[in-house]
Structures are given as C-alpha cells and as structure tokens.
Amino acid sequence: MTIEFDDNGKFFTDIISKTPVPVMIKTVVHRIHGNIHIGQDRPLKNELDLPEKLIAITDAVISLPDGKVLYRTNFLAE
C-alpha cells in the first residue's frame, strides 16, 4: 500500500473505500440477498450504471421465491 500527500495535505492511496449496501436481487427463478459494495458517497444507481457488467455480492443467500434457502456463500459474482 502506498500513501502520497500533496502540498495541501490531501492524501492519495491505492485502497478504495467502499460501503456495503444490503440488496435483494430477483431473477426469474431465485432471490439473492446480500451486500453490494459501492464507493463512498455514491448512489447505488450510479454503481449499477457503470459499464462494468460484473456485480460482486458478499454474504449472499440464494433462495426460491417461497423462501427455501438453496445456497449460502461469502462471495458471489453475477
């Protein structure tokens, strides 16, 4: 990790701080509950509008519409 400071005292780092946002994603067959991590002070909609098509979800729970849990995982990329 590197940290650099400019003349005004502002710092720059390789680490990107993100905030977890709880989400529920509905597909044709499943529901996915988990967290999407977005940049600080950035609305979820802006994150979803990025050209990158990968959505990373942490603490994911995949279930059927009736609530029956099919799978749990710490990380899911959709």
ZALO-477933 format. One record per residue: residue in one letter; chain; z, y negated, x negated of N, C-alpha, C in turn. Coordinates in nm, 4 decimals. Example, Ala and Ser with C-alpha at 12.3 -4.5 7.8 and 13.67 -1.06 7.14 Angstrom:
BEGIN
  resn  chain      n_zz      n_yy      n_xx     ca_zz     ca_yy     ca_xx      c_zz      c_yy      c_xx
     A      A    0.7800    0.5690   -1.3190    0.7800    0.4500   -1.2300    0.7800    0.3300   -1.3200
     S      A    0.7080    0.2250   -1.2850    0.7140    0.1060   -1.3670    0.7870   -0.0030   -1.2900
***
This chain:
BEGIN
  resn  chain      n_zz      n_yy      n_xx     ca_zz     ca_yy     ca_xx      c_zz      c_yy      c_xx
     M      A    0.0000    0.1177   -0.0840    0.0000    0.0000    0.0000    0.0000   -0.1233   -0.0880
     T      A   -0.0841   -0.2175   -0.0547   -0.0868   -0.3431   -0.1294   -0.0513   -0.4574   -0.0356
     I      A    0.0189   -0.5539   -0.0894    0.0522   -0.6753   -0.0146    0.0113   -0.7935   -0.1014
     E      A   -0.0665   -0.8823   -0.0428   -0.1101   -1.0024   -0.1126   -0.0653   -1.1242   -0.0339
     F      A   -0.0306   -1.2309   -0.1040    0.0117   -1.3558   -0.0419   -0.0872   -1.4653   -0.0773
     D      A   -0.1148   -1.5542    0.0198   -0.1989   -1.6692   -0.0128   -0.1082   -1.7872   -0.0488
     D      A   -0.1665   -1.9037   -0.0769   -0.0888   -2.0208   -0.1200    0.0052   -2.0730   -0.0115
     N      A   -0.0240   -2.0423    0.1141    0.0604   -2.0889    0.2245    0.1727   -1.9908    0.2590
     G      A    0.1802   -1.8791    0.1893    0.2845   -1.7812    0.2141    0.2471   -1.6732    0.3141
     K      A    0.1244   -1.6798    0.3680    0.0797   -1.5760    0.4608    0.0519   -1.4501    0.3809
     F      A    0.0896   -1.3343    0.4370    0.0682   -1.2099    0.3631   -0.0389   -1.1248    0.4296
     F      A   -0.1039   -1.0436    0.3487   -0.2092   -0.9530    0.3918   -0.1742   -0.8145    0.3387
     T      A   -0.1938   -0.7120    0.4218   -0.1575   -0.5767    0.3837   -0.2627   -0.4775    0.4343
     D      A   -0.2620   -0.3566    0.3779   -0.3525   -0.2506    0.4217   -0.3060   -0.1862    0.5525
     I      A   -0.1819   -0.2086    0.5884   -0.1248   -0.1456    0.7070   -0.1603   -0.2273    0.8305
     I      A   -0.2079   -0.1585    0.9334   -0.2407   -0.2232    1.0594   -0.1323   -0.1863    1.1596
     S      A   -0.0597   -0.2855    1.2067    0.0477   -0.2599    1.3040   -0.0130   -0.2413    1.4420
     K      A    0.0304   -0.1362    1.5105   -0.0186   -0.1087    1.6450    0.0988   -0.0802    1.7370
     T      A    0.0779   -0.1059    1.8641    0.1802   -0.0857    1.9655    0.1389    0.0287    2.0576
     P      A    0.2266    0.1277    2.0809    0.1906    0.2354    2.1735    0.1959    0.1862    2.3180
     V      A    0.0934    0.2215    2.3950    0.0860    0.1850    2.5361    0.0731    0.3142    2.6170
     P      A    0.1664    0.3398    2.7105    0.1561    0.4613    2.7905    0.0334    0.4553    2.8824
     V      A   -0.0397    0.5669    2.8903   -0.1596    0.5732    2.9739   -0.1638    0.7052    3.0492
     M      A   -0.2395    0.7049    3.1584   -0.2734    0.8263    3.2313   -0.4242    0.8221    3.2494
     I      A   -0.4925    0.9206    3.1923   -0.6377    0.9279    3.1973   -0.6761    1.0406    3.2924
     K      A   -0.7606    1.0083    3.3900   -0.8064    1.1098    3.4854   -0.9476    1.1523    3.4489
     T      A   -0.9674    1.2820    3.4375   -1.1021    1.3361    3.4210   -1.1374    1.4070    3.5521
     V      A   -1.2524    1.4693    3.5576   -1.2924    1.5403    3.6789   -1.1940    1.6528    3.7110
     V      A   -1.1407    1.7181    3.6079   -1.0566    1.8361    3.6280   -0.9111    1.8157    3.5851
     H      A   -0.8828    1.7274    3.4893   -0.7493    1.7169    3.4311   -0.6938    1.5750    3.4379
     R      A   -0.5647    1.5676    3.4114   -0.4975    1.4391    3.3890   -0.4335    1.4462    3.2516
     I      A   -0.4470    1.3375    3.1779   -0.3903    1.3308    3.0429   -0.2911    1.2158    3.0403
     H      A   -0.1655    1.2479    3.0128   -0.0617    1.1464    2.9956   -0.0315    1.1374    2.8470
     G      A   -0.0136    1.0158    2.7958    0.0189    0.9985    2.6550    0.0218    0.8518    2.6184
     N      A    0.0040    0.8230    2.4922    0.0061    0.6856    2.4412   -0.1221    0.6552    2.3657
     I      A   -0.1794    0.5389    2.3945   -0.2893    0.4853    2.3148   -0.2290    0.3725    2.2322
     H      A   -0.2626    0.3667    2.1064   -0.2062    0.2646    2.0173   -0.3068    0.1514    2.0004
     I      A   -0.2616    0.0306    2.0345   -0.3505   -0.0857    2.0288   -0.2947   -0.1885    1.9311
     G      A   -0.3850   -0.2742    1.8818   -0.3436   -0.3810    1.7910   -0.2462   -0.4752    1.8592
     Q      A   -0.1551   -0.5322    1.7818   -0.0550   -0.6217    1.8379   -0.1228   -0.7407    1.9038
     D      A   -0.0689   -0.7813    2.0189   -0.1192   -0.8952    2.0956   -0.2645   -0.8762    2.1388
     R      A   -0.3059   -0.7518    2.1578   -0.4422   -0.7230    2.2017   -0.4326   -0.6472    2.3348
     P      A   -0.5030   -0.6938    2.4380   -0.5005   -0.6227    2.5656   -0.5656   -0.4841    2.5541
     L      A   -0.5197   -0.3903    2.6343   -0.5743   -0.2548    2.6344   -0.7241   -0.2573    2.6620
     K      A   -0.7683   -0.3426    2.7538   -0.9103   -0.3507    2.7872   -0.9942   -0.3833    2.6640
     N      A   -0.9478   -0.4731    2.5792   -1.0216   -0.5077    2.4568   -1.0338   -0.3869    2.3650
     E      A   -0.9297   -0.3060    2.3570   -0.9326   -0.1867    2.2728   -1.0364   -0.0874    2.3257
     L      A   -1.0416   -0.0723    2.4579   -1.1359    0.0206    2.5187   -1.2801   -0.0290    2.5113
     D      A   -1.2988   -0.1598    2.4979   -1.4332   -0.2177    2.4892   -1.4913   -0.2149    2.3480
     L      A   -1.4153   -0.1690    2.2494   -1.4662   -0.1615    2.1129   -1.5831   -0.0633    2.1060
     P      A   -1.6800   -0.0866    2.0162   -1.7953    0.0038    2.0079   -1.7590    0.1455    1.9625
     E      A   -1.6452    0.1609    1.8978   -1.5992    0.2930    1.8544   -1.5688    0.3773    1.9780
     K      A   -1.6252    0.4954    1.9861   -1.6121    0.5795    2.1058   -1.4959    0.6775    2.0999
     L      A   -1.4197    0.6786    1.9921   -1.3062    0.7689    1.9779   -1.1818    0.7050    2.0389
     I      A   -1.1120    0.7790    2.1229   -0.9838    0.7343    2.1762   -0.8782    0.8320    2.1253
     A      A   -0.7842    0.7810    2.0481   -0.6755    0.8638    1.9956   -0.5555    0.8497    2.0877
     I      A   -0.4989    0.9641    2.1269   -0.3850    0.9662    2.2176   -0.2737    1.0456    2.1497
     T      A   -0.1532    0.9897    2.1464   -0.0389    1.0611    2.0896    0.0523    1.1080    2.2022
     D      A    0.1323    1.2090    2.1727    0.2255    1.2676    2.2690    0.1541    1.3018    2.3999
     A      A    0.0392    1.3687    2.3877   -0.0457    1.3981    2.5031    0.0028    1.5204    2.5805
     V      A   -0.0042    1.5076    2.7128    0.0249    1.6178    2.8041   -0.0958    1.6303    2.8963
     I      A   -0.1604    1.7470    2.8940   -0.2780    1.7711    2.9771   -0.2335    1.8578    3.0943
     S      A   -0.2646    1.8109    3.2152   -0.2213    1.8839    3.3343   -0.3312    1.8868    3.4390
     L      A   -0.3127    1.9736    3.5373   -0.4009    1.9805    3.6534   -0.3575    1.8732    3.7532
     P      A   -0.4427    1.8383    3.8490   -0.4046    1.7367    3.9479   -0.2768    1.7711    4.0257
     D      A   -0.2453    1.9001    4.0398   -0.1228    1.9392    4.1108    0.0024    1.9245    4.0245
     G      A   -0.0150    1.8855    3.8962    0.0985    1.8629    3.8071    0.1292    1.9777    3.7134
     K      A    0.0631    2.0918    3.7280    0.0877    2.2055    3.6400    0.0414    2.1703    3.4984
     V      A    0.1337    2.1763    3.4012    0.1044    2.1415    3.2626    0.0288    2.2554    3.1961
     L      A   -0.0844    2.2215    3.1368   -0.1657    2.3201    3.0666   -0.1417    2.3186    2.9163
     Y      A   -0.1163    2.1996    2.8606   -0.1111    2.1879    2.7153   -0.0367    2.0605    2.6753
     R      A    0.0370    2.0684    2.5673    0.1050    1.9524    2.5073    0.0683    1.9471    2.3612
     T      A    0.0460    1.8267    2.3098    0.0142    1.8118    2.1680    0.0595    1.6746    2.1192
     N      A    0.0860    1.6644    1.9895    0.1268    1.5353    1.9315    0.0103    1.4395    1.9141
     F      A   -0.1119    1.4956    1.9037   -0.2295    1.4107    1.8822   -0.3506    1.4707    1.9530
     L      A   -0.4264    1.3857    2.0186   -0.5477    1.4268    2.0877   -0.6524    1.3184    2.0665
     A      A   -0.7718    1.3570    2.0289   -0.8822    1.2606    2.0142   -0.9850    1.2935    2.1200
     E      A   -1.0164    1.1948    2.2003   -1.1103    1.2155    2.3088   -1.2333    1.1305    2.2893
***
